Amino acid sequence: MIAANVGFYLIQFLAGNRILSPLALVPHDTWSRGTLWQFATYLFLHGGVLHLFFNMYSLWVFGRDLENIWGKTGFLRYYFIAGIGAGVVHTLITPFSMVPTLGASGAVMGVLAAFAILFPDREITLLVFFLFPVRMRARTLALIFAGLALAGGVSASPDGIAHFAHLGGMLVGILYMKRSTVFSFSPGRDVRRKWRRLKRQNESRMRAEETVNRILDKANAVEWRNSAGWTAAN
């Protein structure tokens, strides 16, 4: 996905604004002209190098563990459902907007939400203003981003950010993971099964380590007593 996004950005850079008209998401056009493909194509366009970098870096940070659990197919399915869902939510809330929307942020926010659900206590380090490291749990980070998206959307902040698309990506992703009846398929069951298996394996490994440690401690105690001229009773 990172390679595809970078490749599309290079095409966008070479083609200029001509590519934005048919491929960027324009809410008014999706229902008035039937340009439904824009719900998918807008995910591969970006507003600049920094926009692309932050999205792809976040995708790499939060997407690796999800792909390890779901597999490539499951992860791609989730990514596109979250991204397309983000576009649908944005269109439903701003149906008459003629402003092109572009970027993978909605899908990436969905990835962040999934990461926070599966790894809520994983600590993430953020560089505030690229200088000050701040550590927080994944759950806290996701809640902060969701709060910012909601506040920005409600206030209609003129910052050029599709806040409801961000929030929509998170909500649709969460619904998808929770096996909502909105969708006919969901990785939720497989995720929980794999997660339980990983948890059992981890618990078994910890029990085995504790058993080995007890045996070693007992052996060390016996060796110490023998070296001191004592005889072990057991």
Phi, psi and omega in degrees: 000323178296315179297320180295318179294318178296317179298316179294326179294322177297318176297317178299319180296319182285324183277340180076201184290352181299330184280342184289322185301312181275339190250332178289153182278115175246105186310315182298321183289330185297325180259334181274330182242356177072031181274062186292337180297340181296338178297336178258319186289332182296339181293339185260003179253149180220157185274000180166176183296317181294320176303313179296316183298311183295321178294315183288325177294317178295321178298319180292317183294312187266341185273339185298311182292326178294318179294326177295327181277313186273337190086167184297315182295314180297321180292315179298321178300314180296317182302313183287325178294317177296316181293314178294320177300322177299317178294322179295315178299315179300319181291321180294325182278328180236065189292340183255009181289135176254008181277124179295136177248134182212154177122155181270012187301321180298315178294319181294323176295325174296321176296318178299317180298318179295319178299318181292330178287317184277330181230061188297330184261005177293129182275134180242137178255122177253143174260098179288125184057027179062015184232317190255113179286130178233125180259136177206162178285153182301322179299316180295318180299316180296320179295322178297313180295321178296319178296318178295320179295317179295314180297316180295323180289316181294321181280354182052047182297128182279057183255005178076016181249133178276082186298320181291335174292319177299310181296322179296320178299320179291315183293315180295319178299317180295317178299319180297316180292328181277011177060047179297148178290354177296330184248147179273349177216154184201142176280002186304314182296313179296321179299312181296321180296312180294322181294320177295321179295316178297322180294318179296318179298319179294318178294320178296319179295320179294320178296320179296319178296320178296320178296315179298318180297321178295318179296317180295319178298318179295318179296320178295322179293318178297316180298322181293318180294321179295320179293337180270004178092013179264162177246127181292137181272347181218000000 
